[in-house]
């Protein structure tokens, strides 16, 4: 790509951001290394997944699984050139409907675009080169108003999503779907998520950026200049329940340089130092690899095997009844829910893992990474 021949539009994306729990009160602290700040500020636009509302209202229920950001976060977002605040996630209603409205208000007050709520599911950045963004979340029940209408654009609203993509496609050079979906702490996407993201590309999206798993996952280059980044992990996010899982202290920043007909990209891996509460650049984890369908089918059964162990750690945090389940009872639990795409993927993955197809994978570093979880 020759910068002298045509205009270039740059845009960066971060992982999950929430100044709650361990990061609470550190909005104005010097927590980012110079390398990270420079990486973000060099972009024309930066899109941040703001996990939870920006509000002074703290919920009476939900406890450790709720995330509310103080208005002080606005200064932090401005300092990293965050021009797009994505509120399309499962925590945006943690302070109720008023928290959603307050979040939108703070974005407007800071002259920043917001995305993902109040029917504002899509937007366009840039002038010479136009980049379209669409925010989609999983079908969480709590992302509804009191009258039952959805707060976000949810992944089960298939006709609406296709309509939004087709409509925006006509007005932009590049179209990016920002999706809050997948399984928390899973090291790779499961087939239901992979199929869903490929569907977005077939409808006209060029790139999919994934959030919610809270750890870095693989990416995939698809034909015709299309890409999927399944999960960028955490950027500013740290909780007790996350500290019980491996690799939740890592994240990825991704920056794109768009021309009219093609693009390049670069990544900046980040690490949360949980002793100093500082975030700096680190080495790229082995899981952040370009994995095609053939290799994915070999690797995902091992990822399922590791996720099953992860789930036994995390689910009891949410419901004490889960502590009583044995391995067999977890298997029966998935079998009874086999009509659900996730549980079906887990069952199939378990069966495929018995034959150990990952032994034939060329991604030996990824295999070692997956095996290291919960050793």
N, C-alpha and C positions, 0 to 999 in steps of 0.2 A: 504494500500500500504506500503510495507516494504522497506525503503530506503537501507537497508543493503543487500537485496537479489538481487536487480537489479538496473540498472542505472535510474536516474530520470532526465528529462529535464523540466525546468521551463520556462514559457513564460507569459508575462503580456501584457495587452492591455489597452490603455487609451481612453477617449472620445476625442472630437474635440479640436484641438489646433490651435490657430491663434494669433500671437502677432501683432494685428492691433487694431484700435479703442482704447478702454480703456487700453488695455495691450501693446499698442505701446510704445517702448522704455524701457520696463521692462524686457527684455530678460536676463540681467545680475543681476537683482535685486533678493533679497532673498524673493521669493513669495511663496515657498512651505514649508509646515511644515516638521519636521524631520520624522514623521510617514509616510508621503507620499513618501519622498525620500528613506527611508529604504525599504518600500514595493516594490518600483520599482527596486532599485539597487540589491536587493536579487535575482532577476530573471536573468536567463542566457541570455534571450533576451527580449526586450521591443519593441512592435510595436505601433507607434504613427500615428494617422490620422492627417497629416499636412494640414490644410485647407488653400489653396492658395499657390501660388508659393513662392520660396525663391529668391528674386530679388530686385534690386534697381529701377526697372521700375515700376512706378505707372501709372495705366490706366487714360486716360483723361475722360472716361465716366464710369458710374457704381456707383460712389460715395460711399454711405454708405453700399451698398450691395457687394462691392468688398473687398477682403482681400488679402493683399500682406505682406509677412514676410520679414523683414530685414535679411541679412546674419548673424546678431547677434544671430538669433535663433539657429544656429548650436551649440553654446556653451551651451545653455540650453538643447538641445536634448542630447548632450554628457553627461551632468551632471546627467541625469536621466537614463543613460544606454540605450538610444533609439537606438537600432541597426538596426531597420527596420523602414524606413520612407515611409508611404503610401501616395502617391500623387493621388490616385484614388478618386477624389471628384469633386464637381461642381464648385469649385473656382480655380482649378489648372491652368486654362487658363486666369485668370484675368489680367495677364501681357502679354498675347499673347503667341505665340509659343516660343519666345525667353525666356520667363519666365519659361516655362516647361523645356527647355534645361538647363537653369541656375540652376534650382532646382536639376536636375539629377547630374549636375556638382558638386554642393555642397555636395551631398550625397557621391559621389565618393571620393571627396577631404577629407572627414571625415571618410573614410573607413567604411561607412554604406551601407547597402543594401537599394535599393529603389524598390518600388512596385507600379503598377497601371498605368504606362504610357509607351509610346514608345515600345509597344508590350511586355514589361516586366511585364506581368500580374500575373505571378506565380513565386514562389521561394521555396527553401527548407532550413530549419534551423536545426542545430544539426547533430550529427554523429552517436552515438550509437542508439539514438532515433531520427528519422527524422520527422520533422513537416513541412508539406506543407502549403503554404499560396496562396490564389487566391484573387485578388482584382477586385471587380465588382462595377460599378456605374449605376445609373438610366440612362435612355435614354435622356440625356439633349442635346438639339440641339447645344449648344455652345461648347460642347466637341468634336469639329471637327477641322481638319486643313483646310487650304484654298482650298485644292483640294477635301474636303468632307470626307476624311478618318477619322475614330474615333481616338481620343487621348487616350481614356480609353476603357476597356472591358465593354460594356454596357449590361444592363439586357435584352434588346430585341434581343441580339445576342445568342439566345438559343442554336443552334447547336455548336457554338464556345465554350460557357460556358461548355456544357456537354462534349465536346472533351477535354477541359483543365482539368476538374475534373477527367475524366477517365484516362487521360495520367499521371497526377500527382499521382493518387491513387496507381498506380503500384509501385511507388518509395518511398512511405512514410508510416510511422506508423500511423500518424494522419494528417487529412486534415481540414484546417480551411478556410472558406470563409469570407473575410472582405468586407462587402457590404455598399455602400453609397446610401441609398434609403429611401423611406418612406416619410411621411409628416412632415414638420417642426412644432414643438410645439404640435404635437398630443401626447396624453398621453398613447395610446396603438396603436399597429400596426393595420391597417385595413386588411380585409380578403385577398385583392389582394397581400399585402406584406407577410402576414403569409403563404399563399399558395406558393408564390415564394420561401420563405426560406425553407419550407418543401420540395419543389422540389429539391433544392440543396442537402439536406440530402439524398433524395432518389437516387440521382445520384452518391453518394459516399462520400459527405462531412460528417465530424463528428460534427463540430461546426460552427455556423454562428455568426459573430460579426457584429452588426449593428451600423451605424452612420447616421447622418444628421438631425434627429428630434430636436436635441439640448436640449432635456430633457430626463430623464431616463424613460424607458419603462419596462414592465415586461419581464421575461425570461420564457423559457419552456424546460422542460426535456422530451425528446422523447425516445422511446424504443431503446434498443441496444446501450446504452452509447452515445447518441447524445443529443446536446443541442443547443438552439437558445437564444442569447441575443439580443433582438430586437433593443435596443438603449442604449448606454453607456452615453448619454448626453454630457455635456460640461466638459472639463478639464481646458484648458486655453482659454477662449473665452468670450467676453463681448462687446455688442454693444447697441446703443440706442433702436433699434427695438426689441432686445431681452429683454431688461429691461421692456418692456410693456407686457411681457408674464410671467406667473407664472412658477416657478421651473426651469428656465433656468440657475439659479446660482448653480445647483447641477449636479454632474456627478458621474460616477462609474469607478473604476479601477478593472480589473479582472485578476487574476493570476491563471494559470493552472500548475499542476505538473503531467507530463505525464510519465507513465511507458510504457512497451511494450503492455500491454493488457487492461489497464484501466487508469483513471486519476481522480484527485481530483481538486477542485478549491476553491478559496476564493475571496471575494470582499472587496474593500476598498472604502466606499462612501466619496465623497469629496464635499466641499462647497466653493464657491467663495464669499469672503467678499468684497462687492463692495465699501465699504467705505475705507478700508485699502488696497484694491487690494492684498489680501493675499488668499492663498488656503490651507485649512486645512481639516482634517478628521472630519466627522460628523456622525450623526445617519443614518441608512439605511432607505430611504423613503418607505412608505407603498406600493407604486406601484411596487417596485422591489421584485416581488413575482413570484413563480412558478405557472403559470396559464395554466391548460390543456384545451383541446378543449371544453369540456362540460362547464367549467366555463367561458371560453373566449366568447362563444356565448351569455352568459348572460350579460357579462360586456361591450362588445364592443359597443352596442347601446348607452350606457351612455357616452362612450368615444367619439363617433361620435357627440353626442349632445353638449359636451363641445368643441370639435374641431370646430364645426360650429361657436360657439361664438368666439373662438380664431381667426378663419379665418377673421371674420369681423374686427378684430383689425389689423391683419397683412397685408391683401391684399391691403387695401388703401395705405399702405406704399409703395407698389410696383407700384400701378396705381391709380391715383386720381379719375378715373372714377368709381372705386369700391365704393367710398364713397356714391354714389347716389343710390346704390342698397338697396332695402328694404329686409326684411326676405323672402317675397314671391318671389321677383326677384332672390334672391340667390337660392331658391328652383327650380325655373324655369331654372336657369343657370345650375344646376346639372342635371336636367331632360333632357335638350337639349344635354348634354354631357354623357348621360347614357350608351353609348356604350363603354366609357372609364371605365376601371376597378375601378379606384378611385371613380369617380362620381357615379357609380353604387353602390359601397359599402356605400357611404354616403346616398344615397336614401334608400337603404334597412335598414341601421342603423336607420334612422329617423323613418321609419315605425315600426321597432321592438321596438324603444324607447317608442312608444305610449303605449305598453303593459307592459313596465317597467320590463323586465325579470331579471334585476339586483337585484330586491328585493329577488329573490330566490338564489342569490349567497352566497356561504359560505365565500367569501372574503370580509367581512364587512369593513375591513380597507381600501381595495382598493376602494370600493364604496364611502367611506367618502373622500378619496383622490380625486377622480374624481369630486365629488360634490363641493369640495372646490375651484375648478378652476373657476375664474371669478364670484365669489359670490358677 
